[in-house]
Amino acid sequence: MLSDRIQRLNPSATLELANKARRLRRDGGDVVALSVGEPDFPTPGFIRDAAADALDRGETGYTDTAGLWELREAIAEKLGRDNSIRTAPENVLVTPGAKFGIFLAFQTLMNEGETVVLFDPAWVSFEAMAEITGAEVRRCPLDSEMLPDEETFKEAVEGASLVVLNSPCNPTGAVYPERLTRSLVETAVDAGAIVLSDEVYEKIIYDGRHFSPASEFDEVVTINGFSKAYSMTGWRLGYVHADPKIVERMSRLQSHSATCANSFAQHGALAALVSGERGEAAISEMVRSFRKRRDYLVDALNGVQGMRCVEPKGAFYAFPSFDLEMGSFELSNRLLERGVAATPGAAFGPGGEGHLRLSYAVSEDRLGTAVDRISSAFEELSE
Ligand SMILES: Cc1ncc(COP(=O)(O)O)c(C=O)c1O
């Protein structure tokens, strides 16, 4: 009567925790939500204006399944400019959020029973998407710096059809060095696998440089979007870059599911890409704020007895390890009782156990309150 496949699926741990924190707040509780996966800045005004203008002009119908042609052109140009991917609009599919793009990619690239390699820990939805597709997940552990180890990866990729890379990484904040990414993709391609490169945090980097493997390898499907770079999470707009044959198949699936991405949101996204300086200035200001908060948070966490935090190089997450007599799910519950929503590291895979993921997409003031609460919780819990 009900689908076993969906029955087996766990709800997104990150979204569930955010919902719980929201519910507690609604009931009058004071919870600092360090569980959120979205920038706490408004979408830049010129992007909002462009979408509002499109609405006023009556741009309220369906667009082409693969997205507005002008937007696909602008994305192709952006990929050339920012990512050294020389490409064409036919290689681009606009999707309702990067997440739906990843969903389409899994459905299009994988057969039931085939193997996908995920690093451990990895963002929660990769595993769920594999399960929906009927694919097998093989986890590849990370080293102590939260980076893939080339030798371990070589073994993990044997016989796999798909490998998921995600730099800057959610949940760890790690940014893969260019040389490492190149070597991982070479290994994957030699083993006959396709690489899905999720680059949604590419603009939020503090140290190092973003490298898009599709600039050098044809066997890469690139995922990106507008949520994180332009604070547009609620607009639901992302895109996929791939070989036109793959784009055509994904587009077919999109035509029978979402139909297309929201029309006026696409006009807003177009403004974001063709704005030149304005868009880049908005991003730089956001990254400056995130950097300040990261510096504060990492310092403060390393001052908490029983916690150790490696400095994240990108995204807006810290992934500290802790030394307490309990697992990360229990610690997360204990912290929620004390007014801090922190995602358990084990939600991202067994390799995340012993860690928490803390999003610093909250004001410095709230971050200070959270650190005070974490600090006193650790004093209590380690007694
Ligand atoms: C690694 C990663 N990929 C994709 C997404 C989805 O982004 P979007 O809002 O564009 O669907 C997220 C959002 O949290 C993410 O962390």
The ligand as an SDF file (V2000), in Angstrom:
LIG
                    3D

 16 16  0  0  0  0  0  0  0  0999 V2000
   26.2180   20.3440   -0.3180 C   0  0  0  0  0  0  0  0  0  0  0  0
   24.8900   20.8880   -0.7100 C   0  0  0  0  0  0  0  0  0  0  0  0
   24.4440   20.6680   -1.9520 N   0  0  0  0  0  0  0  0  0  0  0  0
   23.2490   21.1340   -2.3610 C   0  0  0  0  0  0  0  0  0  0  0  0
   22.4420   21.8650   -1.5130 C   0  0  0  0  0  0  0  0  0  0  0  0
   21.0920   22.3070   -2.0210 C   0  0  0  0  0  0  0  0  0  0  0  0
   21.0400   23.6330   -2.4040 O   0  0  0  0  0  0  0  0  0  0  0  0
   19.7160   24.2430   -3.0490 P   0  0  0  0  0  0  0  0  0  0  0  0
   19.1250   25.1760   -2.0430 O   0  0  0  0  0  0  0  0  0  0  0  0
   20.1720   24.9720   -4.2730 O   0  0  0  0  0  0  0  0  0  0  0  0
   18.7870   23.1310   -3.3840 O   0  0  0  0  0  0  0  0  0  0  0  0
   22.8610   22.1060   -0.1990 C   0  0  0  0  0  0  0  0  0  0  0  0
   21.9910   22.8370    0.7320 C   0  0  0  0  0  0  0  0  0  0  0  0
   22.0900   22.7830    1.9140 O   0  0  0  0  0  0  0  0  0  0  0  0
   24.1220   21.6190    0.2050 C   0  0  0  0  0  0  0  0  0  0  0  0
   24.5830   21.8440    1.4360 O   0  0  0  0  0  0  0  0  0  0  0  0
  1  2  1  0
  2  3  1  0
  2 15  2  0
  3  4  2  0
  4  5  1  0
  5  6  1  0
  5 12  2  0
  6  7  1  0
  7  8  1  0
  8  9  2  0
  8 10  1  0
  8 11  1  0
 12 13  1  0
 12 15  1  0
 13 14  2  0
 15 16  1  0
M  END
$$$$
